[in-house]
């Protein structure tokens, strides 16, 4: 595990963290970990695959559209280093 040091935290922010931690039954350190985790890994984060699928659905694309594209695409040829 990584140790993170945060310097120059204003007194009012530290007091608010301690109060929030006490209200949630955690130590201040545990509360800060919880806050950081929720900010950088929110439950409602956008997943790229889901976002692209949603965009395709909104555009009216169907599986048949992708079949047509894949049938017309020529297979890739390997690079030649001569």
BAFI-3210 file (N, C-alpha, C; in Angstrom, 3 decimals, decimal comma, padded with zeros to 6 digits):
// residues 82
n [1|2|3|4|5|6|7|8|9|10|11|12|13|14|15|16|17|18|19|20|21|22|23|24|25|26|27|28|29|30|31|32|33|34|35|36|37|38|39|40|41|42|43|44|45|46|47|48|49|50|51|52|53|54|55|56|57|58|59|60|61|62|63|64|65|66|67|68|69|70|71|72|73|74|75|76|77|78|79|80|81|82]
n.u [000,827|000,396|001,687|000,333|000,919|-000,561|-000,086|-000,463|-003,244|-006,115|-007,239|-010,048|-010,952|-009,784|-011,100|-013,717|-013,393|-012,757|-015,170|-016,994|-015,943|-016,374|-019,159|-019,646|-018,602|-015,896|-012,277|-010,389|-008,486|-009,465|-011,811|-010,881|-009,690|-011,991|-013,380|-011,564|-011,540|-014,220|-014,296|-012,412|-013,119|-015,992|-019,255|-021,039|-019,543|-018,643|-018,670|-016,722|-017,425|-020,165|-021,046|-020,460|-022,086|-024,595|-024,609|-024,603|-027,060|-028,798|-028,379|-029,636|-028,412|-028,032|-027,388|-027,218|-026,171|-023,500|-022,717|-022,754|-020,665|-018,458|-018,396|-017,646|-015,135|-011,763|-009,401|-006,703|-003,358|-000,168|002,570|005,348|008,717|011,155]
n.v [-001,191|002,261|005,163|008,276|011,671|014,654|017,977|021,212|021,468|023,301|024,503|024,570|022,741|020,402|020,172|019,788|017,348|015,673|015,843|014,800|012,212|011,261|011,273|009,248|007,118|006,496|006,672|009,703|009,328|007,008|008,071|009,971|008,228|006,940|009,089|009,822|007,453|007,344|009,569|009,126|006,633|006,413|004,933|005,401|005,730|006,300|003,775|002,869|000,988|000,623|003,236|003,605|001,620|002,590|004,983|003,995|002,664|004,833|006,078|004,410|002,183|-001,213|-004,767|-005,777|-003,650|-003,655|-006,117|-005,758|-003,913|-005,415|-007,406|-006,088|-005,209|-005,537|-008,113|-007,465|-006,913|-008,208|-006,138|-005,283|-005,424|-004,291]
n.w [000,000|-000,645|000,917|001,558|001,870|002,835|002,746|004,312|004,766|005,273|008,472|008,888|007,005|007,929|010,392|009,457|008,145|010,337|011,761|009,888|009,685|012,285|012,324|010,570|011,837|011,560|011,449|010,942|008,978|007,666|006,699|004,855|003,008|002,080|000,886|-001,156|-002,684|-003,541|-005,163|-007,223|-008,194|-008,843|-008,374|-010,400|-012,687|-016,101|-018,404|-021,101|-023,166|-022,661|-023,083|-025,808|-026,941|-026,208|-027,657|-030,276|-030,264|-029,902|-032,314|-034,029|-035,082|-036,104|-035,637|-038,190|-039,642|-038,843|-039,790|-042,559|-042,847|-041,917|-043,861|-046,160|-045,650|-046,402|-045,706|-043,498|-044,549|-043,758|-042,657|-044,724|-044,376|-046,076]
ca.u [000,000|001,108|001,426|000,130|000,954|-001,163|000,374|-001,137|-004,703|-006,637|-007,821|-011,492|-011,128|-009,442|-012,216|-014,857|-013,070|-012,903|-016,600|-017,592|-015,473|-017,079|-020,553|-019,682|-018,015|-014,576|-011,176|-010,209|-007,730|-010,379|-012,764|-010,181|-009,582|-013,329|-013,653|-010,716|-012,008|-015,495|-014,065|-011,681|-013,769|-017,412|-020,083|-021,746|-018,594|-019,029|-017,880|-016,591|-018,221|-021,582|-021,311|-020,475|-023,287|-025,721|-024,551|-025,036|-028,497|-029,471|-028,241|-030,466|-027,622|-028,427|-026,340|-027,106|-025,267|-022,131|-022,463|-022,444|-019,330|-017,440|-018,331|-017,003|-013,770|-010,742|-008,527|-005,458|-002,165|000,943|003,544|006,564|009,901|012,168]
ca.v [000,000|003,520|006,153|009,581|012,767|015,879|019,098|022,521|021,359|024,362|024,047|024,349|021,511|019,307|020,040|019,207|015,935|014,970|015,780|013,850|010,881|010,884|011,007|007,975|006,083|006,139|007,575|010,731|008,696|006,138|008,943|010,531|007,146|006,744|010,242|009,700|006,332|007,715|010,580|008,601|005,408|006,489|003,818|005,809|006,125|005,944|002,685|003,192|000,071|000,946|004,534|003,409|000,855|003,518|005,919|003,244|002,420|006,109|006,391|003,494|001,111|-002,581|-005,750|-005,899|-002,592|-004,094|-007,253|-005,183|-003,314|-006,455|-008,161|-005,263|-004,908|-006,474|-008,522|-006,697|-007,606|-007,913|-005,164|-005,854|-004,637|-004,624]
ca.w [000,000|-000,749|001,960|000,945|002,832|002,321|003,568|004,230|004,789|006,133|009,733|008,774|006,243|008,842|011,349|008,743|007,937|011,616|012,064|008,952|010,081|013,512|011,978|009,839|012,678|011,039|011,777|009,918|007,892|006,930|006,000|003,698|002,033|001,507|000,015|-002,343|-003,490|-004,166|-006,191|-008,379|-008,670|-008,500|-008,833|-011,608|-013,720|-017,460|-018,981|-022,514|-023,978|-022,471|-023,708|-027,261|-027,280|-026,073|-028,785|-031,453|-030,122|-030,143|-033,738|-034,788|-035,676|-035,759|-035,904|-039,647|-040,109|-038,589|-040,669|-043,872|-042,773|-041,795|-045,112|-047,185|-045,241|-046,902|-044,614|-043,393|-044,975|-042,868|-043,139|-045,318|-044,046|-047,076]
c.u [000,869|000,716|001,368|000,117|000,369|-000,783|-000,517|-002,644|-005,221|-007,331|-009,308|-011,791|-010,836|-010,558|-013,417|-014,623|-013,252|-014,365|-017,301|-017,211|-016,218|-018,532|-020,696|-019,025|-016,660|-013,524|-011,083|-009,483|-008,625|-011,387|-012,129|-010,016|-010,916|-013,673|-012,854|-011,196|-013,300|-015,307|-013,409|-012,287|-015,253|-018,184|-020,762|-020,792|-019,068|-018,094|-017,904|-017,452|-019,701|-021,950|-021,376|-021,709|-024,525|-025,782|-025,026|-026,531|-029,275|-029,440|-029,075|-029,680|-028,135|-027,246|-026,145|-026,162|-023,810|-021,754|-022,061|-021,032|-018,265|-017,316|-017,582|-015,533|-012,826|-009,854|-007,228|-004,300|-001,018|001,896|004,750|007,722|011,016|013,213]
c.v [001,252|004,421|007,512|010,635|014,002|017,006|020,317|022,417|022,453|023,783|023,732|023,077|020,306|019,084|019,380|017,717|015,131|014,810|014,757|012,416|010,396|010,523|009,657|006,836|005,596|007,081|008,620|010,141|007,801|006,968|009,537|009,471|006,923|007,863|010,118|008,582|006,676|008,723|009,969|007,327|005,435|005,300|004,139|006,217|005,616|004,852|002,866|002,287|000,362|002,253|004,394|002,633|001,748|004,476|005,226|003,000|003,694|006,491|005,471|002,382|-000,250|-003,510|-005,934|-004,846|-003,021|-005,279|-006,759|-004,623|-004,395|-007,283|-007,384|-004,999|-005,983|-006,868|-007,729|-007,553|-007,252|-006,915|-005,898|-004,909|-005,023|-003,558]
c.w [000,000|000,416|001,275|002,038|002,174|003,273|003,357|004,083|005,728|007,372|009,607|007,977|007,130|009,861|010,688|008,473|009,215|011,984|011,177|009,317|011,310|013,217|011,272|010,614|012,193|011,598|010,663|008,714|007,038|006,135|004,748|002,622|001,323|000,524|-001,277|-003,257|-004,212|-005,289|-007,420|-008,953|-008,322|-009,059|-010,155|-012,721|-015,080|-017,955|-020,494|-023,400|-023,877|-023,168|-025,228|-027,704|-027,217|-027,253|-030,070|-031,429|-030,425|-031,623|-034,616|-035,462|-035,211|-036,023|-037,401|-040,220|-039,939|-039,471|-042,050|-043,881|-042,731|-043,072|-046,186|-046,870|-045,771|-045,732|-044,642|-043,867|-044,039|-043,494|-043,700|-045,020|-045,009|-047,143]
res [x|x|x|x|x|x|x|x|x|x|x|x|x|x|x|x|x|x|x|x|x|x|x|x|x|x|x|x|x|x|x|x|x|x|x|x|x|x|x|x|x|x|x|x|x|x|x|x|x|x|x|x|x|x|x|x|x|x|x|x|x|x|x|x|x|x|x|x|x|x|x|x|x|x|x|x|x|x|x|x|x|x]
***
